[in-house]
Amino acid sequence: MIKNICLIGFALIGPITLPAGGIQRNLDDYNIFNTSKEIVLNESCSLFTYPRTNAKKLMVLNSGSSLSILRKWIVTEKDIWARVELTTNRFIEHPNKTTKGWIKM
């Protein structure tokens, strides 16, 4: 009987301390909002298909373009690249427009 009471007590009280049980956790602990790195270009640069200067140029990005950095690629100490995605409104612009590529940092 005591075992059943303890089991029922835990079943009623225990879940409120779990994440799905209703206790609000501080969102700063998870750092999910700080993973996105967004930059704004201060000069024009080219968007490449892969991280090499002899790669095909997809387009020229104008000064003031907003980009999200997806990853970094370090070839050498002076040859650093970033995989980026253009922040665009897909509903307004052409759906087949290139939005991802590599830029030299």
C-alpha positions in Angstrom: 0.0 0.0 0.0 2.8 2.4 0.9 4.6 1.5 -2.3 1.5 2.4 -4.4 1.1 5.7 -2.6 4.7 6.6 -3.3 4.3 5.6 -6.9 1.1 7.7 -7.3 2.7 10.6 -5.5 5.7 10.5 -7.8 3.5 10.2 -10.9 1.6 13.3 -9.9 4.4 15.5 -8.6 7.5 14.3 -10.6 6.5 15.4 -14.1 6.2 19.1 -13.2 9.9 19.2 -12.9 10.5 17.8 -16.4 10.7 20.1 -19.4 7.4 18.9 -20.8 5.7 19.0 -17.4 5.0 22.7 -17.3 7.9 24.4 -15.5 9.2 27.4 -17.5 13.0 27.2 -18.0 15.1 30.2 -18.7 15.7 30.4 -22.5 19.2 32.0 -22.0 20.4 28.6 -20.8 19.9 27.0 -24.2 21.7 29.6 -26.4 19.5 28.7 -29.3 18.9 32.3 -30.3 22.6 33.2 -30.5 23.5 30.5 -33.1 22.6 32.6 -36.1 25.4 34.9 -37.3 24.1 37.6 -39.6 26.4 40.1 -41.3 25.9 43.1 -43.6 28.4 43.6 -46.4 30.3 46.9 -46.4 31.6 46.4 -50.0 30.7 44.4 -53.0 31.9 40.8 -53.3 31.3 37.7 -55.4 29.3 34.6 -54.4 31.1 31.4 -55.5 29.9 27.9 -55.9 32.7 26.4 -53.7 35.5 27.9 -51.6 38.1 28.5 -54.3 38.9 31.7 -56.2 38.8 29.8 -59.5 35.3 28.5 -58.8 32.3 29.7 -60.8 30.9 33.0 -59.7 27.2 32.8 -59.0 26.5 36.5 -58.6 28.0 39.7 -57.3 26.6 40.8 -53.9 26.2 44.6 -53.5 27.3 46.6 -50.5 24.6 46.5 -47.8 23.4 42.9 -48.6 22.4 41.0 -45.5 23.8 37.4 -45.2 23.5 34.6 -42.7 26.7 32.7 -42.1 26.1 28.9 -42.2 29.7 27.7 -41.6 33.4 28.7 -42.0 36.0 27.0 -44.0 39.7 27.7 -43.4 42.0 26.7 -46.3 45.1 28.5 -45.1 45.7 31.2 -42.5 45.0 33.9 -45.1 42.4 32.0 -47.1 39.2 31.9 -45.0 35.8 31.3 -46.6 32.2 31.4 -45.3 29.2 29.5 -46.5 26.4 32.1 -46.5 22.7 32.4 -47.3 21.2 35.5 -48.6 18.3 36.8 -46.4 15.6 37.2 -48.9 11.8 37.2 -49.1 11.1 34.0 -51.0 7.5 35.0 -51.6 8.3 38.3 -53.4 11.5 37.3 -55.3 12.0 34.6 -57.9 11.8 31.1 -56.2 14.7 29.7 -58.3 17.1 32.5 -57.4 20.4 31.4 -55.9 20.4 32.0 -52.1 23.5 30.1 -50.9 27.2 30.2 -51.8 30.7 30.9 -50.6 32.3 34.3 -50.0 36.0 35.0 -49.3 36.5 36.7 -45.9 
